[in-house]
Amino acid sequence: MKTYANYAFYVEKYGGQMISEDYFKSAIIGASQYIRYITLNRSDLYEGDEIKYAACAVADVYYSTIIAGQAGTDKKFGKKSESIDGYSVTYVSDRADGETCEDVFKKKAFSVANQWLLPTGILHRGVMRRC
């Protein structure tokens, strides 16, 4: 499977710091497949660097929501609620109540991919009419 960026590009050009080299391979595979999905495979034919930057941005999202989420280390932003007698603490996170890691990934990934790929035209899903 073709991936759109390598670790050297992620660190040197994109300026990525979130993902270690150990986790990068699985993150970039997930990111590349997601980009391929939302572009209806047109991304494999596109030669610009926007694909690489989009892949790195989506890889960051993939890592923070899927990989870290499955490991139980998803981002926590402080206490949402706390109960003293039963000692129950709930933290604020990226996820709404009942929302899965995959749901969060899809929303965030499309948002960051859209920034890089919209100007390229490969996200276009409509049919152009010619007169």
N, CA, C and O atoms as a GROMACS GRO file, in nm:
protein
  524
    1MET      N    1   0.084  -0.119   0.000
    1MET     CA    2   0.000   0.000   0.000
    1MET      C    3   0.088   0.125   0.000
    1MET      O    4   0.187   0.132   0.072
    2LYS      N    5   0.051   0.218  -0.080
    2LYS     CA    6   0.124   0.343  -0.092
    2LYS      C    7   0.088   0.434   0.026
    2LYS      O    8  -0.029   0.456   0.056
    3THR      N    9   0.191   0.486   0.093
    3THR     CA   10   0.169   0.588   0.195
    3THR      C   11   0.216   0.720   0.138
    3THR      O   12   0.306   0.724   0.054
    4TYR      N   13   0.157   0.828   0.185
    4TYR     CA   14   0.182   0.957   0.122
    4TYR      C   15   0.297   1.037   0.183
    4TYR      O   16   0.339   1.137   0.125
    5ALA      N   17   0.348   0.995   0.296
    5ALA     CA   18   0.460   1.067   0.358
    5ALA      C   19   0.544   0.968   0.437
    5ALA      O   20   0.497   0.862   0.478
    6ASN      N   21   0.670   1.004   0.458
    6ASN     CA   22   0.757   0.922   0.542
    6ASN      C   23   0.790   1.000   0.670
    6ASN      O   24   0.755   1.117   0.683
    7TYR      N   25   0.858   0.934   0.761
    7TYR     CA   26   0.886   0.997   0.890
    7TYR      C   27   0.977   1.119   0.876
    7TYR      O   28   0.961   1.217   0.948
    8ALA      N   29   1.072   1.112   0.784
    8ALA     CA   30   1.162   1.226   0.763
    8ALA      C   31   1.082   1.349   0.719
    8ALA      O   32   1.107   1.459   0.769
    9PHE      N   33   0.988   1.332   0.627
    9PHE     CA   34   0.903   1.443   0.584
    9PHE      C   35   0.820   1.494   0.701
    9PHE      O   36   0.807   1.615   0.720
   10TYR      N   37   0.764   1.402   0.779
   10TYR     CA   38   0.681   1.439   0.894
   10TYR      C   39   0.757   1.530   0.991
   10TYR      O   40   0.704   1.631   1.036
   11VAL      N   41   0.880   1.494   1.021
   11VAL     CA   42   0.958   1.570   1.119
   11VAL      C   43   1.019   1.696   1.057
   11VAL      O   44   1.009   1.805   1.115
   12GLU      N   45   1.082   1.682   0.942
   12GLU     CA   46   1.159   1.792   0.885
   12GLU      C   47   1.075   1.897   0.813
   12GLU      O   48   1.096   2.017   0.834
   13LYS      N   49   0.983   1.856   0.730
   13LYS     CA   50   0.904   1.952   0.651
   13LYS      C   51   0.774   1.991   0.720
   13LYS      O   52   0.742   2.109   0.731
   14TYR      N   53   0.700   1.892   0.767
   14TYR     CA   54   0.571   1.920   0.832
   14TYR      C   55   0.592   1.977   0.973
   14TYR      O   56   0.508   2.052   1.023
   15GLY      N   57   0.702   1.941   1.036
   15GLY     CA   58   0.731   1.988   1.172
   15GLY      C   59   0.658   1.907   1.279
   15GLY      O   60   0.633   1.957   1.389
   16GLY      N   61   0.626   1.784   1.247
   16GLY     CA   62   0.553   1.698   1.340
   16GLY      C   63   0.636   1.658   1.460
   16GLY      O   64   0.755   1.630   1.449
   17GLN      N   65   0.571   1.658   1.576
   17GLN     CA   66   0.639   1.622   1.700
   17GLN      C   67   0.556   1.524   1.783
   17GLN      O   68   0.606   1.468   1.881
   18MET      N   69   0.430   1.503   1.745
   18MET     CA   70   0.340   1.424   1.826
   18MET      C   71   0.371   1.274   1.820
   18MET      O   72   0.363   1.205   1.922
   19ILE      N   73   0.405   1.224   1.703
   19ILE     CA   74   0.417   1.080   1.682
   19ILE      C   75   0.563   1.038   1.683
   19ILE      O   76   0.646   1.098   1.614
   20SER      N   77   0.594   0.936   1.761
   20SER     CA   78   0.730   0.881   1.758
   20SER      C   79   0.745   0.794   1.634
   20SER      O   80   0.646   0.755   1.572
   21GLU      N   81   0.867   0.766   1.599
   21GLU     CA   82   0.892   0.685   1.480
   21GLU      C   83   0.830   0.545   1.493
   21GLU      O   84   0.791   0.486   1.392
   22ASP      N   85   0.820   0.494   1.614
   22ASP     CA   86   0.761   0.362   1.637
   22ASP      C   87   0.614   0.356   1.596
   22ASP      O   88   0.570   0.256   1.540
   23TYR      N   89   0.540   0.461   1.623
   23TYR     CA   90   0.397   0.463   1.593
   23TYR      C   91   0.365   0.524   1.456
   23TYR      O   92   0.251   0.513   1.409
   24PHE      N   93   0.462   0.586   1.394
   24PHE     CA   94   0.435   0.659   1.270
   24PHE      C   95   0.384   0.569   1.158
   24PHE      O   96   0.294   0.608   1.085
   25LYS      N   97   0.441   0.450   1.144
   25LYS     CA   98   0.402   0.362   1.034
   25LYS      C   99   0.253   0.330   1.038
   25LYS      O  100   0.186   0.341   0.935
   26SER      N  101   0.200   0.292   1.152
   26SER     CA  102   0.057   0.260   1.158
   26SER      C  103  -0.028   0.386   1.143
   26SER      O  104  -0.136   0.380   1.084
   27ALA      N  105   0.019   0.498   1.194
   27ALA     CA  106  -0.057   0.623   1.180
   27ALA      C  107  -0.062   0.670   1.036
   27ALA      O  108  -0.167   0.714   0.989
   28ILE      N  109   0.049   0.661   0.963
   28ILE     CA  110   0.050   0.710   0.825
   28ILE      C  111  -0.025   0.615   0.733
   28ILE      O  112  -0.082   0.659   0.633
   29ILE      N  113  -0.027   0.487   0.764
   29ILE     CA  114  -0.107   0.393   0.685
   29ILE      C  115  -0.255   0.426   0.702
   29ILE      O  116  -0.329   0.432   0.603
   30GLY      N  117  -0.298   0.447   0.826
   30GLY     CA  118  -0.438   0.484   0.850
   30GLY      C  119  -0.473   0.617   0.785
   30GLY      O  120  -0.582   0.632   0.729
   31ALA      N  121  -0.383   0.713   0.793
   31ALA     CA  122  -0.406   0.845   0.734
   31ALA      C  123  -0.413   0.837   0.582
   31ALA      O  124  -0.500   0.897   0.520
   32SER      N  125  -0.322   0.764   0.522
   32SER     CA  126  -0.319   0.751   0.376
   32SER      C  127  -0.445   0.682   0.326
   32SER      O  128  -0.502   0.721   0.224
   33GLN      N  129  -0.488   0.579   0.396
   33GLN     CA  130  -0.609   0.509   0.355
   33GLN      C  131  -0.732   0.600   0.368
   33GLN      O  132  -0.821   0.597   0.284
   34TYR      N  133  -0.736   0.680   0.473
   34TYR     CA  134  -0.848   0.773   0.491
   34TYR      C  135  -0.851   0.876   0.377
   34TYR      O  136  -0.957   0.906   0.323
   35ILE      N  137  -0.736   0.930   0.342
   35ILE     CA  138  -0.729   1.028   0.232
   35ILE      C  139  -0.771   0.963   0.100
   35ILE      O  140  -0.843   1.023   0.021
   36ARG      N  141  -0.726   0.841   0.080
   36ARG     CA  142  -0.767   0.767  -0.041
   36ARG      C  143  -0.919   0.752  -0.044
   36ARG      O  144  -0.980   0.765  -0.150
   37TYR      N  145  -0.979   0.724   0.069
   37TYR     CA  146  -1.124   0.706   0.081
   37TYR      C  147  -1.200   0.835   0.050
   37TYR      O  148  -1.296   0.834  -0.028
   38ILE      N  149  -1.159   0.947   0.111
   38ILE     CA  150  -1.235   1.071   0.093
   38ILE      C  151  -1.213   1.134  -0.045
   38ILE      O  152  -1.293   1.217  -0.089
   39THR      N  153  -1.106   1.095  -0.113
   39THR     CA  154  -1.080   1.149  -0.247
   39THR      C  155  -1.123   1.052  -0.357
   39THR      O  156  -1.098   1.078  -0.475
   40LEU      N  157  -1.186   0.943  -0.321
   40LEU     CA  158  -1.228   0.841  -0.417
   40LEU      C  159  -1.110   0.792  -0.502
   40LEU      O  160  -1.122   0.776  -0.624
   41ASN      N  161  -0.998   0.770  -0.437
   41ASN     CA  162  -0.873   0.720  -0.497
   41ASN      C  163  -0.803   0.820  -0.589
   41ASN      O  164  -0.702   0.784  -0.650
   42ARG      N  165  -0.852   0.942  -0.602
   42ARG     CA  166  -0.784   1.041  -0.687
   42ARG      C  167  -0.652   1.086  -0.626
   42ARG      O  168  -0.566   1.138  -0.697
   43SER      N  169  -0.635   1.066  -0.497
   43SER     CA  170  -0.512   1.108  -0.430
   43SER      C  171  -0.390   1.030  -0.480
   43SER      O  172  -0.279   1.082  -0.477
   44ASP      N  173  -0.410   0.908  -0.527
   44ASP     CA  174  -0.297   0.830  -0.580
   44ASP      C  175  -0.240   0.891  -0.707
   44ASP      O  176  -0.124   0.867  -0.741
   45LEU      N  177  -0.320   0.969  -0.778
   45LEU     CA  178  -0.275   1.029  -0.903
   45LEU      C  179  -0.220   1.171  -0.885
   45LEU      O  180  -0.156   1.225  -0.974
   46TYR      N  181  -0.246   1.230  -0.769
   46TYR     CA  182  -0.206   1.369  -0.745
   46TYR      C  183  -0.059   1.372  -0.703
   46TYR      O  184  -0.017   1.291  -0.621
   47GLU      N  185   0.018   1.464  -0.758
   47GLU     CA  186   0.163   1.468  -0.736
   47GLU      C  187   0.210   1.580  -0.642
   47GLU      O  188   0.327   1.583  -0.606
   48GLY      N  189   0.121   1.670  -0.601
   48GLY     CA  190   0.162   1.784  -0.520
   48GLY      C  191   0.192   1.748  -0.375
   48GLY      O  192   0.151   1.643  -0.325
   49ASP      N  193   0.264   1.837  -0.308
   49ASP     CA  194   0.300   1.817  -0.168
   49ASP      C  195   0.180   1.829  -0.074
   49ASP      O  196   0.189   1.789   0.042
   50GLU      N  197   0.070   1.883  -0.123
   50GLU     CA  198  -0.048   1.895  -0.036
   50GLU      C  199  -0.090   1.760   0.019
   50GLU      O  200  -0.139   1.751   0.132
   51ILE      N  201  -0.073   1.655  -0.060
   51ILE     CA  202  -0.107   1.519  -0.015
   51ILE      C  203  -0.020   1.479   0.104
   51ILE      O  204  -0.069   1.420   0.200
   52LYS      N  205   0.107   1.510   0.097
   52LYS     CA  206   0.200   1.475   0.205
   52LYS      C  207   0.164   1.550   0.333
   52LYS      O  208   0.160   1.492   0.442
   53TYR      N  209   0.137   1.680   0.319
   53TYR     CA  210   0.100   1.759   0.437
   53TYR      C  211  -0.034   1.713   0.496
   53TYR      O  212  -0.049   1.705   0.617
   54ALA      N  213  -0.129   1.684   0.408
   54ALA     CA  214  -0.258   1.634   0.455
   54ALA      C  215  -0.241   1.501   0.527
   54ALA      O  216  -0.303   1.477   0.630
   55ALA      N  217  -0.157   1.414   0.473
   55ALA     CA  218  -0.134   1.284   0.535
   55ALA      C  219  -0.071   1.298   0.673
   55ALA      O  220  -0.106   1.225   0.766
   56CYS      N  221   0.021   1.392   0.688
   56CYS     CA  222   0.083   1.415   0.818
   56CYS      C  223  -0.018   1.470   0.918
   56CYS      O  224  -0.021   1.428   1.034
   57ALA      N  225  -0.102   1.562   0.873
   57ALA     CA  226  -0.205   1.619   0.962
   57ALA      C  227  -0.305   1.513   1.004
   57ALA      O  228  -0.343   1.506   1.121
   58VAL      N  229  -0.347   1.429   0.910
   58VAL     CA  230  -0.442   1.322   0.942
   58VAL      C  231  -0.374   1.216   1.029
   58VAL      O  232  -0.438   1.157   1.116
   59ALA      N  233  -0.245   1.192   1.008
   59ALA     CA  234  -0.171   1.097   1.092
   59ALA      C  235  -0.168   1.145   1.237
   59ALA      O  236  -0.183   1.064   1.329
   60ASP      N  237  -0.150   1.275   1.258
   60ASP     CA  238  -0.157   1.329   1.395
   60ASP      C  239  -0.293   1.303   1.457
   60ASP      O  240  -0.302   1.262   1.573
   61VAL      N  241  -0.399   1.325   1.380
   61VAL     CA  242  -0.535   1.300   1.429
   61VAL      C  243  -0.554   1.151   1.455
   61VAL      O  244  -0.611   1.112   1.557
   62TYR      N  245  -0.507   1.067   1.364
   62TYR     CA  246  -0.519   0.922   1.380
   62TYR      C  247  -0.449   0.877   1.507
   62TYR      O  248  -0.503   0.799   1.585
   63TYR      N  249  -0.329   0.927   1.528
   63TYR     CA  250  -0.254   0.890   1.648
   63TYR      C  251  -0.326   0.936   1.775
   63TYR      O  252  -0.343   0.858   1.869
   64SER      N  253  -0.369   1.062   1.777
   64SER     CA  254  -0.428   1.116   1.900
   64SER      C  255  -0.566   1.058   1.931
   64SER      O  256  -0.604   1.051   2.048
   65THR      N  257  -0.641   1.017   1.829
   65THR     CA  258  -0.776   0.966   1.856
   65THR      C  259  -0.785   0.814   1.855
   65THR      O  260  -0.851   0.756   1.940
   66ILE      N  261  -0.720   0.749   1.761
   66ILE     CA  262  -0.731   0.604   1.749
   66ILE      C  263  -0.626   0.532   1.833
   66ILE      O  264  -0.661   0.454   1.921
   67ILE      N  265  -0.499   0.558   1.807
   67ILE     CA  266  -0.392   0.486   1.878
   67ILE      C  267  -0.390   0.521   2.025
   67ILE      O  268  -0.391   0.432   2.109
   68ALA      N  269  -0.387   0.651   2.058
   68ALA     CA  270  -0.386   0.691   2.199
   68ALA      C  271  -0.519   0.659   2.265
   68ALA      O  272  -0.523   0.626   2.384
   69GLY      N  273  -0.629   0.669   2.190
   69GLY     CA  274  -0.761   0.638   2.244
   69GLY      C  275  -0.774   0.492   2.282
   69GLY      O  276  -0.833   0.460   2.385
   70GLN      N  277  -0.719   0.402   2.200
   70GLN     CA  278  -0.724   0.260   2.231
   70GLN      C  279  -0.633   0.225   2.348
   70GLN      O  280  -0.658   0.129   2.421
   71ALA      N  281  -0.528   0.303   2.363
   71ALA     CA  282  -0.436   0.279   2.474
   71ALA      C  283  -0.486   0.342   2.603
   71ALA      O  284  -0.424   0.325   2.709
   72GLY      N  285  -0.597   0.413   2.596
   72GLY     CA  286  -0.653   0.477   2.715
   72GLY      C  287  -0.582   0.603   2.755
   72GLY      O  288  -0.596   0.649   2.868
   73THR      N  289  -0.506   0.660   2.664
   73THR     CA  290  -0.432   0.782   2.696
   73THR      C  291  -0.482   0.900   2.615
   73THR      O  292  -0.407   0.994   2.591
   74ASP      N  293  -0.609   0.896   2.571
   74ASP     CA  294  -0.660   1.007   2.492
   74ASP      C  295  -0.657   1.134   2.576
   74ASP      O  296  -0.656   1.129   2.699
   75LYS      N  297  -0.655   1.248   2.508
   75LYS     CA  298  -0.635   1.376   2.573
   75LYS      C  299  -0.741   1.403   2.680
   75LYS      O  300  -0.860   1.385   2.657
   76LYS      N  301  -0.694   1.447   2.794
   76LYS     CA  302  -0.782   1.488   2.901
   76LYS      C  303  -0.755   1.636   2.928
   76LYS      O  304  -0.640   1.678   2.933
   77PHE      N  305  -0.861   1.714   2.945
   77PHE     CA  306  -0.844   1.858   2.958
   77PHE      C  307  -0.887   1.913   3.093
   77PHE      O  308  -0.917   2.032   3.105
   78GLY      N  309  -0.890   1.831   3.194
   78GLY     CA  310  -0.931   1.877   3.324
   78GLY      C  311  -1.054   1.800   3.371
   78GLY      O  312  -1.111   1.720   3.297
   79LYS      N  313  -1.093   1.827   3.492
   79LYS     CA  314  -1.206   1.755   3.550
   79LYS      C  315  -1.338   1.809   3.499
   79LYS      O  316  -1.360   1.930   3.492
   80LYS      N  317  -1.425   1.717   3.462
   80LYS     CA  318  -1.560   1.751   3.422
   80LYS      C  319  -1.652   1.743   3.544
   80LYS      O  320  -1.738   1.828   3.564
   81SER      N  321  -1.632   1.639   3.625
   81SER     CA  322  -1.708   1.625   3.749
   81SER      C  323  -1.629   1.537   3.846
   81SER      O  324  -1.539   1.463   3.806
   82GLU      N  325  -1.665   1.547   3.972
   82GLU     CA  326  -1.597   1.468   4.075
   82GLU      C  327  -1.697   1.438   4.186
   82GLU      O  328  -1.775   1.525   4.225
   83SER      N  329  -1.694   1.317   4.236
   83SER     CA  330  -1.781   1.276   4.345
   83SER      C  331  -1.692   1.231   4.461
   83SER      O  332  -1.599   1.153   4.440
   84ILE      N  333  -1.719   1.277   4.580
   84ILE     CA  334  -1.630   1.250   4.692
   84ILE      C  335  -1.654   1.113   4.757
   84ILE      O  336  -1.559   1.036   4.771
   85ASP      N  337  -1.777   1.082   4.796
   85ASP     CA  338  -1.803   0.957   4.870
   85ASP      C  339  -1.767   0.832   4.790
   85ASP      O  340  -1.698   0.743   4.841
   86GLY      N  341  -1.812   0.824   4.667
   86GLY     CA  342  -1.782   0.708   4.584
   86GLY      C  343  -1.653   0.722   4.507
   86GLY      O  344  -1.615   0.633   4.432
   87TYR      N  345  -1.586   0.832   4.525
   87TYR     CA  346  -1.465   0.871   4.454
   87TYR      C  347  -1.475   0.838   4.305
   87TYR      O  348  -1.419   0.739   4.258
   88SER      N  349  -1.544   0.922   4.236
   88SER     CA  350  -1.560   0.910   4.091
   88SER      C  351  -1.516   1.040   4.027
   88SER      O  352  -1.565   1.147   4.064
   89VAL      N  353  -1.424   1.033   3.934
   89VAL     CA  354  -1.376   1.152   3.865
   89VAL      C  355  -1.401   1.133   3.716
   89VAL      O  356  -1.367   1.028   3.660
   90THR      N  357  -1.459   1.232   3.653
   90THR     CA  358  -1.480   1.231   3.509
   90THR      C  359  -1.401   1.346   3.449
   90THR      O  360  -1.409   1.460   3.496
   91TYR      N  361  -1.324   1.315   3.344
   91TYR     CA  362  -1.243   1.417   3.281
   91TYR      C  363  -1.305   1.462   3.150
   91TYR      O  364  -1.376   1.386   3.084
   92VAL      N  365  -1.278   1.585   3.114
   92VAL     CA  366  -1.320   1.638   2.985
   92VAL      C  367  -1.223   1.582   2.882
   92VAL      O  368  -1.102   1.582   2.903
   93SER      N  369  -1.276   1.533   2.770
   93SER     CA  370  -1.191   1.481   2.664
   93SER      C  371  -1.243   1.529   2.529
   93SER      O  372  -1.338   1.606   2.522
   94ASP      N  373  -1.179   1.482   2.423
   94ASP     CA  374  -1.220   1.517   2.287
   94ASP      C  375  -1.356   1.459   2.252
   94ASP      O  376  -1.425   1.511   2.165
   95ARG      N  377  -1.394   1.352   2.320
   95ARG     CA  378  -1.516   1.280   2.284
   95ARG      C  379  -1.636   1.329   2.364
   95ARG      O  380  -1.626   1.359   2.483
   96ALA      N  381  -1.749   1.338   2.295
   96ALA     CA  382  -1.875   1.364   2.363
   96ALA      C  383  -1.920   1.232   2.425
   96ALA      O  384  -1.872   1.125   2.387
   97ASP      N  385  -2.011   1.239   2.520
   97ASP     CA  386  -2.060   1.117   2.582
   97ASP      C  387  -2.119   1.026   2.477
   97ASP      O  388  -2.202   1.068   2.396
   98GLY      N  389  -2.077   0.900   2.477
   98GLY     CA  390  -2.128   0.801   2.382
   98GLY      C  391  -2.060   0.802   2.247
   98GLY      O  392  -2.093   0.720   2.161
   99GLU      N  393  -1.967   0.893   2.225
   99GLU     CA  394  -1.900   0.903   2.096
   99GLU      C  395  -1.775   0.814   2.095
   99GLU      O  396  -1.699   0.814   2.192
  100THR      N  397  -1.755   0.739   1.988
  100THR     CA  398  -1.640   0.650   1.979
  100THR      C  399  -1.517   0.724   1.927
  100THR      O  400  -1.527   0.835   1.874
  101CYS      N  401  -1.402   0.662   1.943
  101CYS     CA  402  -1.278   0.719   1.890
  101CYS      C  403  -1.288   0.736   1.739
  101CYS      O  404  -1.238   0.834   1.684
  102GLU      N  405  -1.352   0.640   1.672
  102GLU     CA  406  -1.365   0.647   1.527
  102GLU      C  407  -1.451   0.765   1.484
  102GLU      O  408  -1.422   0.829   1.383
  103ASP      N  409  -1.557   0.795   1.560
  103ASP     CA  410  -1.642   0.910   1.528
  103ASP      C  411  -1.562   1.041   1.538
  103ASP      O  412  -1.572   1.128   1.452
  104VAL      N  413  -1.485   1.052   1.643
  104VAL     CA  414  -1.402   1.172   1.662
  104VAL      C  415  -1.298   1.182   1.551
  104VAL      O  416  -1.274   1.290   1.496
  105PHE      N  417  -1.237   1.068   1.517
  105PHE     CA  418  -1.138   1.067   1.410
  105PHE      C  419  -1.196   1.118   1.279
  105PHE      O  420  -1.136   1.203   1.213
  106LYS      N  421  -1.312   1.068   1.241
  106LYS     CA  422  -1.372   1.106   1.113
  106LYS      C  423  -1.397   1.257   1.105
  106LYS      O  424  -1.370   1.320   1.003
  107LYS      N  425  -1.449   1.314   1.214
  107LYS     CA  426  -1.477   1.459   1.214
  107LYS      C  427  -1.348   1.540   1.204
  107LYS      O  428  -1.337   1.630   1.122
  108LYS      N  429  -1.252   1.507   1.289
  108LYS     CA  430  -1.128   1.584   1.292
  108LYS      C  431  -1.044   1.562   1.167
  108LYS      O  432  -0.984   1.656   1.115
  109ALA      N  433  -1.039   1.438   1.120
  109ALA     CA  434  -0.956   1.406   1.004
  109ALA      C  435  -1.006   1.479   0.880
  109ALA      O  436  -0.926   1.532   0.803
  110PHE      N  437  -1.137   1.482   0.859
  110PHE     CA  438  -1.187   1.551   0.741
  110PHE      C  439  -1.157   1.700   0.750
  110PHE      O  440  -1.126   1.763   0.649
  111SER      N  441  -1.167   1.755   0.868
  111SER     CA  442  -1.140   1.897   0.886
  111SER      C  443  -0.995   1.932   0.849
  111SER      O  444  -0.972   2.030   0.778
  112VAL      N  445  -0.899   1.854   0.898
  112VAL     CA  446  -0.759   1.886   0.868
  112VAL      C  447  -0.723   1.850   0.725
  112VAL      O  448  -0.644   1.922   0.663
  113ALA      N  449  -0.777   1.742   0.672
  113ALA     CA  450  -0.750   1.706   0.532
  113ALA      C  451  -0.809   1.809   0.438
  113ALA      O  452  -0.748   1.843   0.336
  114ASN      N  453  -0.926   1.859   0.472
  114ASN     CA  454  -0.994   1.958   0.389
  114ASN      C  455  -0.909   2.083   0.370
  114ASN      O  456  -0.908   2.141   0.262
  115GLN      N  457  -0.839   2.125   0.473
  115GLN     CA  458  -0.754   2.244   0.465
  115GLN      C  459  -0.649   2.231   0.355
  115GLN      O  460  -0.620   2.326   0.283
  116TRP      N  461  -0.592   2.113   0.344
  116TRP     CA  462  -0.485   2.091   0.247
  116TRP      C  463  -0.537   2.050   0.110
  116TRP      O  464  -0.478   2.087   0.008
  117LEU      N  465  -0.646   1.975   0.106
  117LEU     CA  466  -0.688   1.914  -0.020
  117LEU      C  467  -0.796   1.989  -0.096
  117LEU      O  468  -0.810   1.968  -0.217
  118LEU      N  469  -0.870   2.075  -0.031
  118LEU     CA  470  -0.977   2.146  -0.100
  118LEU      C  471  -0.925   2.227  -0.219
  118LEU      O  472  -0.986   2.222  -0.326
  119PRO      N  473  -0.815   2.301  -0.205
  119PRO     CA  474  -0.766   2.378  -0.320
  119PRO      C  475  -0.718   2.292  -0.438
  119PRO      O  476  -0.706   2.343  -0.550
  120THR      N  477  -0.691   2.166  -0.415
  120THR     CA  478  -0.640   2.079  -0.521
  120THR      C  479  -0.750   2.029  -0.615
  120THR      O  480  -0.722   1.991  -0.728
  121GLY      N  481  -0.873   2.030  -0.568
  121GLY     CA  482  -0.984   1.980  -0.648
  121GLY      C  483  -1.009   1.831  -0.636
  121GLY      O  484  -1.107   1.781  -0.691
  122ILE      N  485  -0.924   1.757  -0.566
  122ILE     CA  486  -0.942   1.612  -0.560
  122ILE      C  487  -1.049   1.570  -0.459
  122ILE      O  488  -1.084   1.452  -0.452
  123LEU      N  489  -1.100   1.664  -0.382
  123LEU     CA  490  -1.211   1.632  -0.292
  123LEU      C  491  -1.346   1.649  -0.359
  123LEU      O  492  -1.449   1.610  -0.303
  124HIS      N  493  -1.347   1.706  -0.479
  124HIS     CA  494  -1.474   1.733  -0.550
  124HIS      C  495  -1.548   1.604  -0.577
  124HIS      O  496  -1.492   1.511  -0.635
  125ARG      N  497  -1.676   1.597  -0.537
  125ARG     CA  498  -1.756   1.476  -0.556
  125ARG      C  499  -1.869   1.496  -0.654
  125ARG      O  500  -1.942   1.402  -0.685
  126GLY      N  501  -1.885   1.616  -0.703
  126GLY     CA  502  -1.996   1.645  -0.793
  126GLY      C  503  -1.966   1.610  -0.938
  126GLY      O  504  -1.855   1.571  -0.974
  127VAL      N  505  -2.067   1.626  -1.019
  127VAL     CA  506  -2.054   1.603  -1.162
  127VAL      C  507  -2.061   1.737  -1.231
  127VAL      O  508  -2.152   1.817  -1.206
  128MET      N  509  -1.966   1.763  -1.318
  128MET     CA  510  -1.967   1.890  -1.390
  128MET      C  511  -2.048   1.872  -1.519
  128MET      O  512  -2.030   1.775  -1.593
  129ARG      N  513  -2.133   1.966  -1.542
  129ARG     CA  514  -2.211   1.964  -1.667
  129ARG      C  515  -2.142   2.052  -1.769
  129ARG      O  516  -2.102   2.165  -1.739
  130ARG      N  517  -2.129   2.000  -1.886
  130ARG     CA  518  -2.069   2.079  -1.995
  130ARG      C  519  -2.177   2.107  -2.097
  130ARG      O  520  -2.250   2.017  -2.136
  131CYS      N  521  -2.186   2.230  -2.139
  131CYS     CA  522  -2.287   2.270  -2.237
  131CYS      C  523  -2.230   2.275  -2.376
  131CYS      O  524  -2.302   2.307  -2.471
   0.00000   0.00000   0.00000
